[in-house]
């Protein structure tokens, strides 16, 4: 994934990161363009589940994507895979 500066659109590099929650990262980034110099915190969130984990961990709750939810509901109603 290429992350670009919100100002000059050049690339940013990650200097460090913190994971305060299983579904969230805080990444501290710096623009590589010396004429811009922007630096800041980027939030990276695991927003939805597109495919359920085959090794789920207790306590990790990432909501199902609406399309996955619909497919699961349809499978339950029809009783097929």
C-alpha positions as semicolon CSV with decimal commas, in nm:
position;residue;x (nm);y (nm);z (nm)
1;X;0,000;0,000;0,000
2;X;0,139;0,337;-0,100
3;X;0,039;0,620;0,127
4;X;0,078;0,973;-0,005
5;X;0,104;1,310;0,165
6;X;-0,232;1,487;0,197
7;X;-0,066;1,812;0,083
8;X;0,189;1,751;-0,192
9;X;0,081;1,394;-0,282
10;X;0,439;1,265;-0,258
11;X;0,506;0,942;-0,066
12;X;0,521;0,930;0,311
13;X;0,738;0,698;0,520
14;X;0,636;0,545;0,849
15;X;0,866;0,639;1,136
16;X;0,697;0,429;1,406
17;X;0,365;0,272;1,492
18;X;0,155;0,181;1,794
19;X;-0,121;-0,081;1,811
20;X;-0,360;0,037;2,084
21;X;-0,624;-0,220;1,985
22;X;-0,634;-0,543;1,783
23;X;-0,815;-0,364;1,500
24;X;-0,628;-0,031;1,503
25;X;-0,280;0,104;1,429
26;X;-0,147;0,454;1,478
27;X;0,137;0,514;1,235
28;X;0,357;0,820;1,264
29;X;0,453;0,931;0,913
30;X;0,674;1,187;0,743
31;X;0,650;1,322;0,387
32;X;0,962;1,243;0,180
33;X;0,940;1,576;-0,003
34;X;1,181;1,811;0,181
35;X;0,999;2,115;0,037
36;X;0,674;1,996;0,201
37;X;0,792;1,847;0,529
38;X;0,450;1,735;0,654
39;X;0,449;1,489;0,942
40;X;0,156;1,340;1,127
41;X;-0,034;1,043;1,263
42;X;-0,216;0,803;1,030
43;X;-0,495;0,581;1,163
44;X;-0,520;0,236;1,008
45;X;-0,836;0,049;1,104
46;X;-0,950;-0,303;1,023
47;X;-1,301;-0,184;0,940
48;X;-1,490;-0,491;0,817
49;X;-1,444;-0,864;0,764
50;X;-1,467;-0,986;0,404
51;X;-1,371;-1,346;0,485
52;X;-1,395;-1,496;0,836
53;X;-1,069;-1,610;0,997
54;X;-1,009;-1,982;1,024
55;X;-0,818;-1,907;1,347
56;X;-1,035;-1,649;1,526
57;X;-0,901;-1,500;1,847
58;X;-1,136;-1,433;2,138
59;X;-1,196;-1,064;2,186
60;X;-1,119;-0,964;1,827
61;X;-1,443;-0,831;1,688
62;X;-1,435;-0,685;1,339
63;X;-1,787;-0,651;1,194
64;X;-1,884;-0,844;0,883
65;X;-1,892;-0,656;0,555
66;X;-2,255;-0,605;0,441
67;X;-2,200;-0,834;0,139
68;X;-2,058;-1,110;0,362
69;X;-2,353;-1,066;0,598
70;X;-2,597;-1,103;0,309
71;X;-2,422;-1,418;0,181
72;X;-2,422;-1,573;0,529
73;X;-2,791;-1,489;0,578
74;X;-2,880;-1,639;0,240
75;X;-2,688;-1,958;0,325
76;X;-2,872;-1,993;0,653
77;X;-3,210;-1,941;0,486
78;X;-3,143;-2,186;0,200
79;X;-2,936;-2,435;0,399
80;X;-2,668;-2,459;0,127
81;X;-2,304;-2,353;0,093
